[in-house]
Amino acid sequence: QVQLVESGGGLVLAGGSLRLSCAASGSRFSIYDMGWYHQAPGKQREMVAVISTGGSTDYADSVKGRFTISRDNAKTTVYLQMNSLKPEDTGVYYCGTRYLGYYTAWGQGTQVTVSS
């Protein structure tokens, strides 16, 4: 079972940037698609960005052009570069491993707060 640990969250002013990291334990990191999800206060968790094993990416419309997902298989880490942050980006960000279309593990989340 892969274990995931997110980091990089914090408090930032609107328009600012943050880079989230998700470090995975285990040697099978490269077989998983990796996803970042956002859970705003009082709302359901929603997909932000996904990167496949081959490096293909997909983004929620709300973050296209602002966020970039990337992965480093050698470091078993996935990143989320977040630019031009908005107050509505506030919430907890989770990373997850996806295998054959199903999410198999989640991290504990990292809090992002964007103040206006």
Secondary structure as UniProt FT lines:
FT   STRAND          4..7
FT   STRAND          10..13
FT   TURN            14..15
FT   STRAND          18..24
FT   HELIX           29..31
FT   STRAND          33..39
FT   TURN            41..42
FT   STRAND          45..51
FT   TURN            53..54
FT   STRAND          57..59
FT   HELIX           61..63
FT   TURN            64..66
FT   STRAND          67..72
FT   HELIX           73..75
FT   STRAND          77..82
FT   HELIX           87..89
FT   STRAND          91..99
FT   TURN            100..101
FT   STRAND          102..106
FT   STRAND          110..115
//
